[in-house]
Amino acid sequence: MTIDLPESIRRIFSEVKSLTGKDVRLVETKDLGVYAFVKIARRSMSEHLMYYKPEHTGVLNHLIAHECGHILRVYSVDPEHRKVPFTNNQLKMQALREIEAELQNLSQVMPFDGLAQVVDMWYIGTIRQLTSYPSDIMIEKWIHDEYPDLRPYQSESIKTQYDEAVQGLSRRVERMTPPRILQASNSMNYAFFHILEAHFGANYYLGRYHRSAYASLGKELMRLQQESDNTYAGDVETINRWADALQCSNWFAWRDFEDVPEDYATALG
Protein backbone atom coordinates (compact mmCIF):
# COMPACT_ATOMS: atom_id res chain seq x y z
CA MET A 1 0.00 0.00 0.00
CA THR A 2 1.26 3.46 -0.89
CA ILE A 3 0.85 6.07 1.82
CA ASP A 4 -0.32 9.48 0.70
CA LEU A 5 1.82 11.55 3.05
CA PRO A 6 1.04 15.22 3.69
CA GLU A 7 3.57 17.83 2.60
CA SER A 8 4.69 18.44 6.18
CA ILE A 9 5.88 14.82 6.50
CA ARG A 10 7.80 15.13 3.26
CA ARG A 11 9.47 18.26 4.62
CA ILE A 12 10.42 16.38 7.76
CA PHE A 13 11.90 13.58 5.63
CA SER A 14 13.94 16.21 3.79
CA GLU A 15 15.13 17.62 7.11
CA VAL A 16 16.24 14.14 8.16
CA LYS A 17 18.10 13.65 4.88
CA SER A 18 19.79 17.05 5.17
CA LEU A 19 20.99 16.40 8.72
CA THR A 20 21.91 12.71 8.52
CA GLY A 21 22.69 12.22 4.85
CA LYS A 22 20.29 9.27 4.81
CA ASP A 23 16.73 8.83 3.57
CA VAL A 24 13.79 7.44 5.50
CA ARG A 25 12.43 4.27 3.88
CA LEU A 26 8.86 3.26 4.71
CA VAL A 27 8.37 -0.45 5.39
CA GLU A 28 4.85 -1.82 5.77
CA THR A 29 4.56 -4.70 8.24
CA LYS A 30 1.68 -6.36 10.06
CA ASP A 31 3.99 -7.81 12.72
CA LEU A 32 4.30 -4.65 14.80
CA GLY A 33 3.13 -3.92 18.33
CA VAL A 34 2.68 -0.21 17.56
CA TYR A 35 1.49 1.72 14.53
CA ALA A 36 4.93 3.06 13.65
CA PHE A 37 8.51 2.46 14.73
CA VAL A 38 11.80 3.78 13.37
CA LYS A 39 15.09 1.92 13.23
CA ILE A 40 17.54 4.82 13.29
CA ALA A 41 20.43 4.29 10.89
CA ARG A 42 23.76 3.47 12.42
CA ARG A 43 27.03 3.92 10.57
CA SER A 44 26.65 0.63 8.70
CA MET A 45 23.09 1.36 7.54
CA SER A 46 22.36 3.25 4.34
CA GLU A 47 18.93 4.53 5.41
CA HIS A 48 16.54 4.91 8.33
CA LEU A 49 13.81 2.27 8.35
CA MET A 50 10.31 3.44 9.27
CA TYR A 51 8.09 0.44 9.96
CA TYR A 52 4.34 0.97 9.97
CA LYS A 53 1.14 -1.02 10.13
CA PRO A 54 -1.01 -1.18 7.00
CA GLU A 55 -3.97 0.28 8.91
CA HIS A 56 -3.29 3.83 7.78
CA THR A 57 -5.14 6.57 9.61
CA GLY A 58 -4.41 10.24 10.08
CA VAL A 59 -2.81 9.45 13.43
CA LEU A 60 -0.05 7.63 11.54
CA ASN A 61 1.03 10.98 10.09
CA HIS A 62 1.70 12.19 13.62
CA LEU A 63 3.50 8.99 14.62
CA ILE A 64 5.80 9.12 11.60
CA ALA A 65 6.63 12.74 12.39
CA HIS A 66 7.28 11.77 16.01
CA GLU A 67 9.63 8.93 15.07
CA CYS A 68 11.51 11.27 12.73
CA GLY A 69 11.85 13.61 15.69
CA HIS A 70 13.90 10.94 17.45
CA ILE A 71 16.23 10.71 14.45
CA LEU A 72 16.71 14.46 14.42
CA ARG A 73 17.38 14.71 18.15
CA VAL A 74 19.95 11.90 18.16
CA TYR A 75 21.80 13.20 15.10
CA SER A 76 21.74 16.80 16.29
CA VAL A 77 24.35 16.10 18.98
CA ASP A 78 27.99 15.16 18.54
CA PRO A 79 28.65 11.39 18.28
CA GLU A 80 30.11 11.19 21.79
CA HIS A 81 26.74 12.33 23.19
CA ARG A 82 24.72 9.74 21.27
CA LYS A 83 23.90 7.26 23.99
CA VAL A 84 21.06 4.74 24.06
CA PRO A 85 19.62 2.84 27.02
CA PHE A 86 19.75 -0.91 27.38
CA THR A 87 18.88 -3.64 29.83
CA ASN A 88 20.11 -7.17 30.43
CA ASN A 89 19.36 -10.01 32.83
CA GLN A 90 21.73 -8.64 35.47
CA LEU A 91 20.01 -5.24 35.49
CA LYS A 92 16.60 -6.88 35.49
CA MET A 93 17.49 -9.06 38.49
CA GLN A 94 18.73 -5.97 40.34
CA ALA A 95 15.36 -4.31 39.78
CA LEU A 96 13.43 -7.39 40.88
CA ARG A 97 15.49 -7.68 44.06
CA GLU A 98 14.57 -4.11 44.93
CA ILE A 99 10.84 -4.80 44.63
CA GLU A 100 11.00 -8.36 45.96
CA ALA A 101 8.87 -7.58 49.01
CA GLU A 102 6.21 -5.99 46.80
CA LEU A 103 6.17 -9.05 44.54
CA GLN A 104 5.83 -11.33 47.53
CA ASN A 105 2.80 -9.36 48.69
CA LEU A 106 1.23 -9.65 45.25
CA SER A 107 1.87 -13.39 45.20
CA GLN A 108 -0.73 -13.66 47.96
CA VAL A 109 -3.48 -12.43 45.61
CA MET A 110 -2.13 -13.41 42.17
CA PRO A 111 -1.31 -16.91 40.91
CA PHE A 112 2.43 -17.47 40.54
CA ASP A 113 2.20 -18.22 36.81
CA GLY A 114 0.27 -15.02 36.22
CA LEU A 115 2.72 -12.99 38.30
CA ALA A 116 5.70 -14.39 36.42
CA GLN A 117 4.12 -13.42 33.10
CA VAL A 118 3.62 -9.75 34.03
CA VAL A 119 6.95 -9.14 35.80
CA ASP A 120 8.77 -8.60 32.50
CA MET A 121 5.99 -6.33 31.27
CA TRP A 122 6.21 -4.17 34.38
CA TYR A 123 9.99 -3.91 34.24
CA ILE A 124 10.39 -3.26 30.51
CA GLY A 125 7.39 -0.93 30.46
CA THR A 126 8.83 1.21 33.24
CA ILE A 127 12.24 1.51 31.57
CA ARG A 128 10.72 2.25 28.17
CA GLN A 129 8.58 5.01 29.66
CA LEU A 130 11.47 6.47 31.62
CA THR A 131 13.91 6.48 28.71
CA SER A 132 11.36 7.76 26.16
CA TYR A 133 9.30 10.46 27.85
CA PRO A 134 11.93 13.23 28.12
CA SER A 135 12.61 13.08 24.37
CA ASP A 136 8.93 12.54 23.59
CA ILE A 137 7.98 15.74 25.41
CA MET A 138 10.35 17.87 23.37
CA ILE A 139 9.41 16.15 20.11
CA GLU A 140 5.70 16.81 20.70
CA LYS A 141 6.44 20.47 21.40
CA TRP A 142 8.44 20.64 18.15
CA ILE A 143 5.64 19.07 16.09
CA HIS A 144 3.05 21.40 17.61
CA ASP A 145 5.14 24.51 16.99
CA GLU A 146 6.65 23.74 13.59
CA TYR A 147 3.90 21.74 11.85
CA PRO A 148 0.50 23.14 12.82
CA ASP A 149 -1.23 21.13 10.08
CA LEU A 150 -0.35 17.98 12.06
CA ARG A 151 -2.01 19.24 15.25
CA PRO A 152 -5.37 17.48 14.68
CA TYR A 153 -3.56 14.15 14.26
CA GLN A 154 -1.31 14.94 17.20
CA SER A 155 -4.26 15.79 19.42
CA GLU A 156 -6.03 12.54 18.56
CA SER A 157 -2.86 10.52 19.12
CA ILE A 158 -2.01 12.08 22.49
CA LYS A 159 -5.62 11.74 23.63
CA THR A 160 -5.48 8.02 22.85
CA GLN A 161 -2.23 7.76 24.78
CA TYR A 162 -3.86 9.55 27.72
CA ASP A 163 -6.88 7.24 27.70
CA GLU A 164 -4.53 4.25 27.94
CA ALA A 165 -2.27 5.83 30.58
CA VAL A 166 -5.07 6.89 32.91
CA GLN A 167 -6.02 3.24 33.40
CA GLY A 168 -3.02 3.15 35.75
CA LEU A 169 -5.09 5.17 38.23
CA SER A 170 -7.81 2.53 38.49
CA ARG A 171 -8.22 0.60 41.70
CA ARG A 172 -7.88 -2.69 39.86
CA VAL A 173 -4.46 -1.75 38.49
CA GLU A 174 -3.40 -0.34 41.85
CA ARG A 175 -4.26 -3.62 43.58
CA MET A 176 -2.37 -5.71 41.04
CA THR A 177 0.82 -3.66 40.48
CA PRO A 178 3.94 -3.26 42.63
CA PRO A 179 3.78 0.17 44.33
CA ARG A 180 7.24 1.20 43.06
CA ILE A 181 6.23 0.45 39.47
CA LEU A 182 2.86 2.15 39.87
CA GLN A 183 4.34 5.29 41.41
CA ALA A 184 6.99 5.59 38.72
CA SER A 185 4.57 5.17 35.82
CA ASN A 186 1.84 7.46 37.13
CA SER A 187 4.30 10.16 38.22
CA MET A 188 5.87 10.17 34.75
CA ASN A 189 2.43 10.32 33.17
CA TYR A 190 1.58 13.30 35.36
CA ALA A 191 4.69 15.16 34.18
CA PHE A 192 4.26 14.18 30.52
CA PHE A 193 0.62 15.22 30.18
CA HIS A 194 0.95 18.30 32.38
CA ILE A 195 3.83 19.70 30.31
CA LEU A 196 2.09 19.01 27.00
CA GLU A 197 -1.28 20.31 28.21
CA ALA A 198 0.33 23.61 29.14
CA HIS A 199 2.20 23.84 25.83
CA PHE A 200 -0.80 22.91 23.70
CA GLY A 201 -3.14 25.21 25.59
CA ALA A 202 -5.41 22.23 26.19
CA ASN A 203 -7.44 21.43 29.28
CA TYR A 204 -8.58 17.83 28.97
CA TYR A 205 -5.70 15.70 30.23
CA LEU A 206 -5.04 16.26 33.87
CA GLY A 207 -8.23 16.18 35.92
CA ARG A 208 -7.65 12.71 37.37
CA TYR A 209 -3.88 13.12 37.72
CA HIS A 210 -4.26 16.37 39.68
CA ARG A 211 -6.40 14.54 42.21
CA SER A 212 -4.10 11.54 42.46
CA ALA A 213 -1.42 10.63 44.99
CA TYR A 214 1.23 11.02 42.28
CA ALA A 215 0.98 14.77 41.77
CA SER A 216 3.80 15.67 44.17
CA LEU A 217 6.42 13.44 42.54
CA GLY A 218 5.04 14.31 39.11
CA LYS A 219 5.67 18.00 39.79
CA GLU A 220 9.23 17.19 40.85
CA LEU A 221 9.80 15.35 37.56
CA MET A 222 8.47 18.38 35.71
CA ARG A 223 10.94 20.62 37.51
CA LEU A 224 13.83 18.30 36.66
CA GLN A 225 12.81 18.16 33.00
CA GLN A 226 12.56 21.93 32.72
CA GLU A 227 16.11 22.34 34.07
CA SER A 228 17.67 20.43 31.13
CA ASP A 229 18.78 21.77 27.76
CA ASN A 230 16.58 21.19 24.72
CA THR A 231 19.02 18.71 23.16
CA TYR A 232 19.37 14.96 23.10
CA ALA A 233 22.16 15.31 25.67
CA GLY A 234 19.64 17.20 27.79
CA ASP A 235 17.17 14.33 27.34
CA VAL A 236 19.75 11.87 28.67
CA GLU A 237 20.39 14.18 31.61
CA THR A 238 16.67 14.35 32.38
CA ILE A 239 16.34 10.56 32.17
CA ASN A 240 19.12 10.13 34.71
CA ARG A 241 17.58 12.75 37.01
CA TRP A 242 14.18 11.10 36.76
CA ALA A 243 15.71 7.70 37.45
CA ASP A 244 17.28 9.04 40.64
CA ALA A 245 13.99 10.59 41.75
CA LEU A 246 12.12 7.34 41.00
CA GLN A 247 14.79 5.21 42.70
CA CYS A 248 15.48 3.06 39.65
CA SER A 249 18.77 4.45 38.36
CA ASN A 250 20.42 1.01 38.46
CA TRP A 251 17.64 -0.71 36.52
CA PHE A 252 19.17 0.19 33.12
CA ALA A 253 22.46 1.43 31.65
CA TRP A 254 23.76 3.43 28.69
CA ARG A 255 25.87 2.42 25.71
CA ASP A 256 27.16 4.13 22.62
CA PHE A 257 24.69 4.70 19.80
CA GLU A 258 26.78 2.58 17.41
CA ASP A 259 27.26 -0.25 19.92
CA VAL A 260 24.01 -2.10 19.35
CA PRO A 261 23.04 -5.64 18.31
CA GLU A 262 21.88 -6.37 14.78
CA ASP A 263 18.31 -6.94 16.05
CA TYR A 264 18.22 -3.71 18.02
CA ALA A 265 14.68 -2.98 16.82
CA THR A 266 13.56 -5.31 19.60
CA ALA A 267 15.80 -3.70 22.24
CA LEU A 268 15.25 -0.50 24.20
CA GLY A 269 17.62 1.47 21.98
C-alpha positions, 0 to 999 in steps of 0.5 A: 500500500502506498501512503499518501503523506502530507507535505509536512511529513515530506518536509520532515523527511527532507530535514532528516536527509539534510541532517543525517545524509540518509533517507527514510524508507517506509516499510509496511509490516503487520507484525508490529506492536505499535502503529509506527517504529523507526530503526535509526540508521547506524554507521553501517546502515544506508537509510533509516527504516520506518516500519508501519502497520497497513492500517493507515489513519491520520494518526499515523502521520503524527506517529511518523513525524514523532519517530523522525523527531527521534532521528533528528534529536539523536543526530543533532548532537555530537557522536560522543553524546549519542547514547542509548539505554539498554537492559540485560538479565543482570540489570533486570534481576537488580530491579526485581530484588529491589521490589522483591517484598512488593512481589511477595505481597502480590503473590498472595493475591495473584497466581504465581504463573500469572505474576511471572508473566507480568513481571517482564511487562512491568519492568520493561514498560517502566524503563521504556517510559522512563527512557522515552518520555523526556525526548517525547515531550520535546518532540511533541512540542516541536511538532506542535510549533513547527507543523500546525497542520499535524495538530489534529492528528497529534491531538487525537494521538495524544488523547489516545495515549492519555486514555490508555495511561489513565487506566493506571489510576484505576483501583484494579491496576493499583491492587495488582501492580507493585507500588514502586512500578505504579508510582513511577509510571503514574508520576511520569504520566503526570509530568508528561501530560501536564507539560504538553497540556500547558504547551498545547493550551489544552485542558482535557488531560489532567483532571484525574492526575491532579487529584491523584497521589502522584501529583507531588512526585510528578511536579518534581519530575516536571521541575527536573525536566525543565532544568535540562537543555533542549538537546538529546544530551539534555534528554539523557540528563533528564532521564538520569535525574528522573531515574534518581527521583524514581529510585530506579537508576540502576535498573538500566544502563547506557551504551554508545549509539553505534554499539548495538546488536543487529536486532536492536529494533527489539531492544530499548535502543 
